[in-house]
Amino acid sequence: MKLTALTICSAAMLLFSCNDSGKDTAAKNDDAAKTTTPSDQTAVKKETPPAPAPDSATANKNMMEYGTPGDVHRMMAKWDGNWDAEVKFWMDPAAPPAVMNLKTVNKMVMNGLYQQATSTGSFNGMPFNGMSTTGYDNHRKMITSTWVDNMSSGIMYMEGTWDDATKSMNLKGKTTDPMTRQQNDVREVMKIVDDNTQVMEQYITHDGKESKAMEITFKRKK
Amino acid sequence: MKKITAILCLLFAAAAVNTAAAQDDAAAKAWMDFMTPGPMHTWMAKWNGSWEAELTQWMPGAPATKSKGTNEQSSIMNNRYTIGKFTTTMMGMPMQGQSMMGYDNAKKIFVSTWVDNFGSGIVYMTGTYDEATKTLNLKGRQTDPITGKDSELREEMKIIDDNTYMLIMYGTGMDGVEQKFMEGIFKRKK
């Protein structure tokens, strides 16, 4: 707990002296924040027209297919292991990025259906922990992923496609800016360069303008 | 990753810039409020421990089936999130699932995810706790394992007492009608 308190104190002190470009938008987005629905997922209702119920053999087959790891899962399993991650992040797209180093451990869980990745490191002496879970939904043919870390309290949920031609996953989601409470669009491209190298780029849209916020280069630990 | 970006950017900016202003105080407070575990996180941690469950499941066009289950709940990241490791049997096969729950201080809602070895999707739900009925009400979407369609999902966690809670799951089928498909009573392992 002492460490937490220290972390929080140093975060507070640092934050007091910083300039956040998003603060200008705080006032004008106040109304938008008030009307934000509790769930950004349920906000998008999809029409599902009635269809005849599948017979029991089809139902069983569909359920089996849904829970059986496939090619994308087997590909993700190849990423298991220990990685060194170099994280670059930009507050001002015109300025040079800051750099942080993380250690990431990838491990398939639940019978090879999901990859759990835990990342640890520190920045300015503050400990950092993050965890992601990435799956591939066999029915919807979509990559789905969640992210949590010790410097927030939300869960970021993203989904998107796997593109075999470019060996990349393209994920999209929304996340809350704690300063403005505005829901911002976030996009990630994870490119599998080779068996031992991956590059993740993250883009965030502020006020309709997208800019690169982060780039992580993962290299497999030798 | 966006959140890390944001905080790391702020921290980095702090190293370079020194302009204290009222707005910065507000921004700092907003972030501190966002990342600091509060009463809801303390509430979540109350349910840490080992649980035994009596479960009833309903499959379309089949009689209800009963099974036993266990749930091991623990906190990670200084109580920010609760991980539940759940086991039971379903259709005669061992089932394992993992829940993760948080309370988003900025949105003031509970956020929750679920994965298991019977499916390949990730369920993401959000909701609120109702003190009057002592029920956590979560709503989200799931991929229907049978039809493959994106469909609505709802969960109620009813607190009976410190050592007992109920979990009730509802799904909305192709006919647009919501149906209960799972109900469990969880008792703390003695």
Interface residues (C-beta under 8 A of the other chain):
Chain A: M1 T4 I8 A11 A12 M13 L14 L15 F16 S17 C18 N19 D20 K23 A26 T36 P38 S39 D40 Q41 T42 K46 T48 P50 A51 A53 P54 S56 A59 N62 M63 Y66 G67 T68 P69 G70 H73 V87 F89 W90 M91 A98 M100 V109 M110 N111 L113 Y114 F123 N124 M126 F128 N129 G130 M131 T133 G135 Y136 D137 N138 H139 R140 T144 S145 T146 W147 V148 D149 N150 M151 S152 S153 G154 I155 M156 Y157 T175 T176 D177 P178 M179 R181 N184 V186 E188 M200 Q202 I204 A213 M214 I216
Chain B: M1 K2 K3 I4 T5 A6 I7 L8 C9 L10 L11 F12 A13 A14 A15 V17 N18 T19 A20 Q23 D24 D25 A26 A27 A28 A30 W31 M32 D33 F34 M35 T36 P37 H41 P60 G61 I76 M77 N78 R80 Y81 Q96 Q98 M100 G102 Y103 D104 N105 A106 K107 I109 V111 S112 T113 V115 D116 N117 F118 G119 S120 G121 I122 Y124 M125 T126 G127 T128 K139 G140 R141 T143 D144 P145 I146 T147 G148 K149 D150 S151 E152 M174 D175 G176
